[in-house]
Amino acid sequence: MRYGFLIDQRSCIGCHACTVACKSEHDVPLGVFRTWVKSVEKGEFPNTRRHFLVERCNHCANAPCVTVCPTMALFKRADGIVDFDKSRCIGCKSCMQACPYDAIYIDPESHTAAKCNFCAHRIDQGLQPACVLVCPEEAIIFGDLDNPSTRISRLIGRESISVRRPEQGTEPKLFYLGADETALLPEALPQPLGAMWNEPPAEPQRGIAAAFSSVATADATRSAGAPSTAPVAPRKASAGARSARGETWMAHTNHAQANYNIRHDRPWGWRVSAYLLTKSLAAGLFLTLAGLLTAGAPGARALALPAVAAALVFLAITSLLLVVDLKRPERFLYIIFKAQWRSWLVRGTFILMGYGGLLALWGLVALLAPLPPLPATWLVAIFAILTAIYTAFLFAQAEGRDLWQEPLLPASLLAQAVIAGAGGLGLAAVVTGQSAPLIHTLAAISFVALLVHAVLLTMALLAPHATANAAWGRRELTRGAQAPVFWGVGVVVGVALPLVLLGVALAAPGAAGALIALAALAALVGLIGYEDAFVRAGQAAPLS
């Protein structure tokens, strides 16, 4: 048995009865939705028409929200319904990032994730979902997709139906009959400034871009509920999605506009950006130290204990940022004791714990005896590498954010960790008056890591857009609200300036110390700017 929905948009009159019934049935608070009706006006006066699209959880066969959920708060039942248990939810918001359909929200009262659950409590009693019961046009059809005698199976078998974002491979079980193309593709239209029954957040979410006057104002406005109105580049989808449907939707945007939709949220903000930097420092400091010890760099042993101590401090800050960012931080231990092992949030947590334990043990041995042997050092370094790169696999599970689906992201995060680690050790070596050869070695490591980072960044920017969602995010990063931070802080301050300073320092040893210290500071500032712009730009594209 596999339950599914079919929405006959040819019959839908946009009365919002399904929205009201859903809110009443589940006590859905004001400002959030389990089901809603998107409205699109299309045409040119006097020949205009309003199209509707009923949106909700797609109850996917390959549900990315279930895979990424660290505590099994989201789960798929035997009948195909994707349900949730709010008593297990820690409010990490990863399910919101994984859902390509904008179907999950954080309940402002329980501070846990919530969404359409197919009215599972009614289904179990042999009743219809509330939305099906109240629809005056019987436009919402539900039933068993595996039973060929059901109405939904017969309609799907003989009619031309559509699904949203088929290129994601989620196998959604929410089908549309007669839906307009522009309503199905959220990136195709300018987004509305408001929505019915929708209250904006009390305080707009702001990032580093808030320092950049009018550009930041536009960014904050989008975060408060008004996604960008700039047109998106033509869709270049994968082979399965690049069809007449994908090639023609841009033609509709000249005389079409979405006038009702839900607010587009950006669940992850500055804490996630800061966590990426502190994690890079925690991993990179020991990784750089391991390289110095392996190469037998003179003076490296003097940096061993300070490097380990600093790495432990930044690892603790990383863990604190992760916990504080939870909507239910008091439940943070659920990620250990109620773990769902397919989630990279769980895997990352245990990687951080393993790295922290091994790092503390290595430091204790180094404090009480000679430095541990190189095999033990590189065992810790392997965990440092995993600590640096695991977020790339977490981002890959965020299937609703196509900008983050970069195959080079693990290598990029590793390069950033080396930049942070070598820069941090270089700065410490200069301040504490370490030997010139050690300082120059650290400068050379930083220079190479920055070059690698620049090459990987260039390759990512030049790669073709896989989807319209990715194109939207790339435009937001390079030409939109995040562009001043990305180019000004992430590229100029964080890459170009340190490369110039380090190049001069390596060529002119007399002024090396001050230049290397300045380069290290610039690189660290650039990393936080780049990470913040990347995290926010990835969440810019509307999903509904």
C-alpha positions, 0 to 999 in steps of 0.5 A, spaced: 500 500 500 502 506 498 498 512 499 498 518 495 495 525 493 492 527 486 490 535 485 486 536 479 488 543 478 482 544 473 477 544 478 481 547 484 477 554 485 482 557 490 477 557 495 483 555 501 478 551 504 483 545 504 488 550 508 483 552 513 481 545 514 488 543 515 489 549 520 483 547 524 484 539 524 492 540 526 491 547 530 497 550 526 499 556 528 498 563 525 504 564 519 506 557 518 502 552 513 501 544 512 497 545 506 497 552 502 494 554 495 499 558 491 496 563 486 499 565 479 496 571 475 498 570 468 497 573 461 496 581 459 490 585 460 485 584 458 486 577 457 489 574 464 487 568 468 489 566 475 492 559 476 492 555 483 497 550 485 495 546 492 502 545 495 504 540 501 508 535 503 509 530 497 510 524 501 516 522 497 518 515 496 525 517 497 524 522 502 530 526 503 527 529 510 527 522 513 534 521 511 537 527 514 533 527 520 538 525 526 533 523 531 528 519 527 523 524 528 521 524 521 519 517 518 516 513 513 510 508 515 509 502 511 503 505 507 508 510 504 506 516 509 511 520 511 510 522 518 513 525 524 514 525 532 515 531 535 517 528 541 524 526 538 525 533 534 531 537 536 529 543 531 536 542 527 532 545 521 536 540 517 529 537 514 527 544 512 534 544 508 533 537 505 525 538 503 525 541 495 518 543 496 518 548 502 513 543 506 516 543 513 516 549 518 518 550 525 512 550 529 513 557 533 509 554 539 513 547 540 519 549 536 519 542 533 519 541 525 512 540 522 508 538 516 502 535 512 502 528 515 496 526 510 492 526 516 495 519 519 490 519 525 484 520 520 487 515 515 488 510 521 480 510 523 478 509 516 477 517 515 478 521 509 484 527 510 481 533 512 482 537 506 479 532 502 473 532 506 472 539 505 474 541 498 467 543 494 470 541 487 473 534 489 479 537 486 483 533 492 483 525 490 487 521 495 488 513 495 492 507 494 497 508 488 498 500 488 491 499 487 489 499 480 481 500 482 482 506 486 480 513 482 487 516 483 490 510 480 485 510 474 487 518 473 494 517 473 494 511 468 490 515 463 491 522 464 497 527 463 500 528 470 506 532 473 510 532 479 514 538 482 522 538 481 522 531 478 530 532 477 531 531 485 529 523 484 525 523 490 519 520 487 514 524 490 507 522 491 503 528 490 501 529 483 498 534 479 493 534 473 492 540 469 497 544 473 500 550 470 507 550 468 509 557 471 506 555 478 510 548 478 516 552 477 518 557 483 524 559 480 520 562 474 516 567 477 517 574 481 515 572 488 510 576 492 511 581 498 506 578 502 502 572 503 495 570 506 494 569 513 502 570 514 505 574 519 513 576 518 518 575 523 519 580 528 526 581 527 529 580 520 535 575 519 541 579 517 548 576 515 555 580 514 551 583 508 548 588 513 554 592 513 553 593 505 547 599 505 542 598 500 544 591 498 544 588 505 537 591 506 534 587 500 537 581 503 534 582 510 527 584 506 528 577 503 529 574 509 523 577 512 519 574 507 520 577 500 524 573 495 528 576 490 524 578 484 530 578 479 529 573 473 533 567 473 538 564 468 535 559 463 534 552 466 539 547 465 537 541 468 540 534 468 538 529 462 532 527 466 529 534 467 531 537 461 525 537 456 520 541 453 517 543 460 524 545 462 526 549 456 519 553 455 518 556 462 522 562 461 517 564 456 511 565 461 515 570 466 514 576 461 506 576 463 506 572 469 506 573 477 505 569 483 501 573 488 500 569 493 504 564 496 508 562 503 513 566 506 520 563 504 525 562 510 532 561 511 533 556 517 541 557 517 544 563 519 550 566 522 551 560 527 552 555 521 557 560 518 561 561 524 561 553 526 564 552 519 570 557 521 571 554 528 571 547 525 576 549 520 580 552 525 579 546 530 581 541 524 586 545 521 591 547 527 592 539 528 592 537 521 598 543 519 602 541 526 601 533 523 604 536 517 610 540 520 612 534 525 612 529 519 616 533 515 621 535 521 620 542 521 625 546 526 621 548 532 615 545 530 615 541 537 614 548 540 607 549 537 605 542 539 601 543 545 599 550 544 596 548 537 592 542 541 590 547 546 587 552 541 584 546 537 580 543 543 578 550 544 575 551 537 572 544 537 568 546 544 566 552 540 564 549 534 560 544 539 557 550 542 554 553 536 551 547 534 547 546 540 545 553 541 542 553 533 537 548 535 530 550 536 530 545 542 537 545 545 535 541 551 534 535 547 541 535 544 543 528 547 538 525 542 542 526 537 547 520 540 541 516 544 536 516 539 541 516 533 539 515 525 545 513 522 544 515 515 544 522 517 551 526 516 548 530 522 549 524 527 555 521 523 558 528 524 557 529 531 561 522 532 566 524 528 567 531 532 567 526 539 572 522 536 576 527 534 576 531 540 577 525 544 583 523 540 586 530 540 585 530 548 589 524 549 594 526 544 595 532 548 595 529 554 601 524 552 605 530 549 604 534 556 607 528 560 612 525 555 615 525 549 611 527 543 606 521 540 609 517 534 607 519 527 602 513 526 598 516 533 599 523 530 596 521 523 590 517 526 588 524 530 590 527 523 585 523 519 579 525 524 581 532 523 580 531 516 574 528 517 572 533 521 574 538 516 570 535 510 564 532 513 559 538 512 560 537 505 556 530 505 551 534 510 550 539 505 549 534 500 543 531 504 540 538 503 537 536 497 533 543 497 539 547 496 542 546 489 548 551 490 550 546 496 551 540 491 558 541 489 562 535 488 568 539 489 566 541 496 569 536 500 576 538 497 574 546 498 573 545 506 579 541 506 583 547 503 579 552 508 581 548 514 589 548 512 588 555 510 585 556 517 590 552 521 596 554 517 594 561 518 593 560 525 599 557 527 603 562 523 600 568 527 602 564 533 609 563 531 610 570 529 607 573 536 611 568 540 617 569 536 619 562 533 624 561 528 624 564 521 624 557 518 618 555 521 614 561 520 616 561 512 614 554 512 607 556 515 607 561 510 609 557 504 603 552 507 598 558 507 600 560 500 599 553 497 592 552 500 590 559 498 592 557 491 588 551 491 582 554 494 582 559 489 582 554 483 577 550 487 573 556 487 574 558 480 572 551 478 565 551 482 564 558 479 565 556 472 561 549 472 555 549 468 548 550 472 545 544 474 538 546 475 534 553 476 535 553 483 542 552 483 543 558 478 539 562 483 543 561 488 549 562 484 547 569 482 545 571 489 552 569 491 556 573 485 551 578 483 546 579 488 545 581 495 551 576 498 556 579 492 559 584 496 561 580 502 563 574 497 567 578 492 569 584 497 571 579 503 571 572 501 575 573 495 579 580 495 580 580 503 580 572 504 584 570 497 587 576 493 590 580 499 593 574 503 596 571 496 600 578 495 602 579 502 605 572 503 608 572 496 612 578 498 614 575 505 617 569 502 621 573 497 623 578 502 625 575 509 626 581 512 619 583 513 616 576 513 613 576 520 609 582 520 606 580 513 605 573 514 601 575 521 597 580 516 596 575 511 593 570 516 588 575 519 586 577 512 585 569 510 581 568 517 576 574 515 575 572 508 573 565 510 568 567 515 565 572 509 566 567 504 562 561 508 557 566 510 555 568 503 555 561 501 550 559 506 546 564 505 546 564 498 544 557 498 538 558 501 536 564 497 532 560 491 524 559 493 522 552 493 515 553 493 
